[in-house]
Amino acid sequence: MTPDTVDVLVLGGGPAGLVAAIRAGDLGARTALVTRDAFGGMAALDGPVPVRTLAHAARLVRDARQLGRYGIAVSDPVLDYPRLLARVREVVDDARAHAVFRRQVDAAGVAVHEHAGIARFADAHTVETQSGLRFRAEKIIVCTGGVSRRLAVPGFELTATHSDAWGLTSAPPTMLVIGAGATGAQVASIFNAFGTRVELFQAAPRILPTEDEDVSTAVAAAFRAAGIAVHEDFGSIESFEEAPGGVRMNFAKDGVRDSAEAAVVVVAVGWTAGTAGLDLAKAGVDTDPRGFVSVDSALRTTAPHIFAAGDVTGRLMLVPQAMQDGFVAATNAVRGPLLVNDDVVAPIGSFTDPEYAQVGMTEAKARESHDVLVTVVRFDETTRTIVDGRTTGFCKLIIDRATHTILGCHIVGERAVDIVQTAAIAIATGLRVDDLARVPLSFPTYTGILGRAAAISARALGRDSGETRFAEWM
Ligand SMILES: Cc1cc2nc3c(=O)[nH]c(=O)nc-3n(C[C@H](O)[C@H](O)[C@H](O)COP(=O)(O)OP(=O)(O)OC[C@H]3O[C@@H](n4cnc5c(N)ncnc54)[C@H](O)[C@@H]3O)c2cc1C
């Protein structure tokens, strides 16, 4: 079969691939995009959009239980899981229909091939798809995302991934969640709100191990208070096996064997590159020891005409970063490797209950290289959180005593992910903490806690000119 000849071929239709294809098309390159499934990738179909919808439903259940406290009498909320899943599908469709990407891809003249099945390299410039397409391309950008990491233990096939969990037809009575990183914590938090009895197992000494220690401690305490059984440092898994009511996990710690069982076992122990079936070796593209595609700062792989962007490179695995990667990779593919992708300030957060979010350095990391001031304001001290009855959590600011700028911000509590965006802007612009305290943030708001932490910090640093004091009333 004669191949379609293009200047740039993009593999994968998630955020990284879409932005890469639009950028390449905009720069005048004859561009084609092939993707295994539907347009949108995990971000639209299996990641943030569906998860945020389920987390919103979990929040509604929680809020409904609070109504009595505000003098509103209703009966206890009852979850209709199939109807919720129908709502998730509706939201996913709606979000896709309103995404500007589709129009931009068309406007850029990109030839899009959805549902093409797995693409694989036939040689360094030729790609074939399961659906029978064949392309010859000058430059190729690999944006095939990531997949859940599998464990090499007997019975692993009895377990589920986060995607399977979203696909259940009812909320199961019991669930074990293995792995307490961002995905595992979200699964545990959501199903706990839906009435499932959840046990969360973490091999490391603390849940959310990449977060500031105070965040891990506070979220673990809140999870326990909400009824989730949190098992940290639980040992290592020996096997999974069928049990009368579902699946049993056998594990051992310090030579002592134990087991736990539940109707559903969800394993969320990390993420690996979605490179299965690509035949990267035929194109001379190397992977790193973790299995992710190795790239330099221009996002070039070990084959100089092949670039990679997004989760497949194993850098910060988030939608905004995937899109930035796509832009950089396509620009460099068309114009030559001039743009560098330095990891800029990246706010990160998760929609558990309570939410948590961070930007910049953890306190432990900052203390390694800076003389720091640490200011913590609790959620039960600020006006808006008290008004809304959302008093669990804190906002921690880590400030460089030498420059008075913010090195890190860590928040647990309602709207943490939104609040941290303001801290990210402060860090990105090098704003001094007293300048942040001088901004008259609206009252009473959740973001006000940041103004309060900034004002307290400014006073501690001797930069309190009186005009920052008002922020302490937030
Ligand atoms: C449960 C969960 C929640 C998340 N929540 C958030 C969040 O709140 N905020 C956030 O920013 N990020 C979140 N993420 C991460 C985010 O979804 C990813 O970082 C982002 O989707 C990565 O984009 P990508 O384009 O690199 O890959 P993907 O979105 O994974 O897209 C990869 C595309 O490549 C296609 N593909 C794969 N292999 C092949 C092949 N061989 N041939 C052809 N096509 C192929 C796939 O079909 C897919 O379309 C979440 C992820 C998960 C799992």
The ligand as an SDF file (V2000), in Angstrom:
LIG
                    3D

 53 58  0  0  0  0  0  0  0  0999 V2000
   -7.6340    9.4070   37.0880 C   0  0  0  0  0  0  0  0  0  0  0  0
   -6.8410   10.5370   36.4990 C   0  0  0  0  0  0  0  0  0  0  0  0
   -7.1180   11.8450   36.8610 C   0  0  0  0  0  0  0  0  0  0  0  0
   -6.3840   12.8900   36.3270 C   0  0  0  0  0  0  0  0  0  0  0  0
   -6.6730   14.1560   36.7210 N   0  0  0  0  0  0  0  0  0  0  0  0
   -5.9650   15.1810   36.2180 C   0  0  0  0  0  0  0  0  0  0  0  0
   -6.2800   16.5200   36.5850 C   0  0  0  0  0  0  0  0  0  0  0  0
   -7.1740   16.7550   37.4020 O   0  0  0  0  0  0  0  0  0  0  0  0
   -5.5720   17.5310   36.0220 N   0  0  0  0  0  0  0  0  0  0  0  0
   -4.5770   17.2950   35.1140 C   0  0  0  0  0  0  0  0  0  0  0  0
   -3.9730   18.2430   34.6290 O   0  0  0  0  0  0  0  0  0  0  0  0
   -4.2500   16.0260   34.7390 N   0  0  0  0  0  0  0  0  0  0  0  0
   -4.9120   14.9870   35.2690 C   0  0  0  0  0  0  0  0  0  0  0  0
   -4.6090   13.7050   34.8840 N   0  0  0  0  0  0  0  0  0  0  0  0
   -3.4840   13.4850   33.9360 C   0  0  0  0  0  0  0  0  0  0  0  0
   -3.8620   13.8230   32.4920 C   0  0  0  0  0  0  0  0  0  0  0  0
   -5.0240   13.1160   32.1080 O   0  0  0  0  0  0  0  0  0  0  0  0
   -2.6830   13.4800   31.5900 C   0  0  0  0  0  0  0  0  0  0  0  0
   -1.5220   14.1100   32.0660 O   0  0  0  0  0  0  0  0  0  0  0  0
   -2.9120   13.9360   30.1520 C   0  0  0  0  0  0  0  0  0  0  0  0
   -4.0750   13.3640   29.6160 O   0  0  0  0  0  0  0  0  0  0  0  0
   -1.6990   13.5540   29.2930 C   0  0  0  0  0  0  0  0  0  0  0  0
   -1.9270   13.9070   27.9660 O   0  0  0  0  0  0  0  0  0  0  0  0
   -1.1900   13.1300   26.7730 P   0  0  0  0  0  0  0  0  0  0  0  0
   -1.6290   13.7900   25.5300 O   0  0  0  0  0  0  0  0  0  0  0  0
    0.2440   13.0220   27.0590 O   0  0  0  0  0  0  0  0  0  0  0  0
   -1.7430   11.6360   26.8400 O   0  0  0  0  0  0  0  0  0  0  0  0
   -3.2320   11.0340   26.7830 P   0  0  0  0  0  0  0  0  0  0  0  0
   -4.2600   12.0060   27.2230 O   0  0  0  0  0  0  0  0  0  0  0  0
   -3.1260    9.7460   27.5300 O   0  0  0  0  0  0  0  0  0  0  0  0
   -3.4700   10.7220   25.2510 O   0  0  0  0  0  0  0  0  0  0  0  0
   -2.7370    9.7250   24.6000 C   0  0  0  0  0  0  0  0  0  0  0  0
   -3.4460    9.3830   23.3130 C   0  0  0  0  0  0  0  0  0  0  0  0
   -2.6320    8.4860   22.5690 O   0  0  0  0  0  0  0  0  0  0  0  0
   -3.4230    7.4340   22.0240 C   0  0  0  0  0  0  0  0  0  0  0  0
   -2.5380    6.2850   21.8580 N   0  0  0  0  0  0  0  0  0  0  0  0
   -1.9110    5.5550   22.8010 C   0  0  0  0  0  0  0  0  0  0  0  0
   -1.1220    4.6230   22.2450 N   0  0  0  0  0  0  0  0  0  0  0  0
   -1.2530    4.7680   20.9110 C   0  0  0  0  0  0  0  0  0  0  0  0
   -0.6850    4.1060   19.7950 C   0  0  0  0  0  0  0  0  0  0  0  0
    0.2220    3.1210   19.9010 N   0  0  0  0  0  0  0  0  0  0  0  0
   -1.0650    4.5240   18.5730 N   0  0  0  0  0  0  0  0  0  0  0  0
   -1.9560    5.5380   18.4160 C   0  0  0  0  0  0  0  0  0  0  0  0
   -2.5010    6.2040   19.4400 N   0  0  0  0  0  0  0  0  0  0  0  0
   -2.1510    5.8210   20.6630 C   0  0  0  0  0  0  0  0  0  0  0  0
   -4.5270    7.2340   23.0540 C   0  0  0  0  0  0  0  0  0  0  0  0
   -5.6550    6.6630   22.4610 O   0  0  0  0  0  0  0  0  0  0  0  0
   -4.7820    8.6830   23.4890 C   0  0  0  0  0  0  0  0  0  0  0  0
   -5.7190    9.3090   22.6500 O   0  0  0  0  0  0  0  0  0  0  0  0
   -5.3430   12.6310   35.3960 C   0  0  0  0  0  0  0  0  0  0  0  0
   -5.0830   11.3130   35.0070 C   0  0  0  0  0  0  0  0  0  0  0  0
   -5.8160   10.2780   35.5600 C   0  0  0  0  0  0  0  0  0  0  0  0
   -5.5350    8.8670   35.1570 C   0  0  0  0  0  0  0  0  0  0  0  0
  1  2  1  0
  2  3  1  0
  2 52  2  0
  3  4  2  0
  4  5  1  0
  4 50  1  0
  5  6  2  0
  6  7  1  0
  6 13  1  0
  7  8  2  0
  7  9  1  0
  9 10  1  0
 10 11  2  0
 10 12  1  0
 12 13  2  0
 13 14  1  0
 14 15  1  0
 14 50  1  0
 15 16  1  0
 16 17  1  0
 16 18  1  0
 18 19  1  0
 18 20  1  0
 20 21  1  0
 20 22  1  0
 22 23  1  0
 23 24  1  0
 24 25  2  0
 24 26  1  0
 24 27  1  0
 27 28  1  0
 28 29  2  0
 28 30  1  0
 28 31  1  0
 31 32  1  0
 32 33  1  0
 33 34  1  0
 33 48  1  0
 34 35  1  0
 35 36  1  0
 35 46  1  0
 36 37  1  0
 36 45  1  0
 37 38  2  0
 38 39  1  0
 39 40  1  0
 39 45  2  0
 40 41  1  0
 40 42  2  0
 42 43  1  0
 43 44  2  0
 44 45  1  0
 46 47  1  0
 46 48  1  0
 48 49  1  0
 50 51  2  0
 51 52  1  0
 52 53  1  0
M  END
$$$$
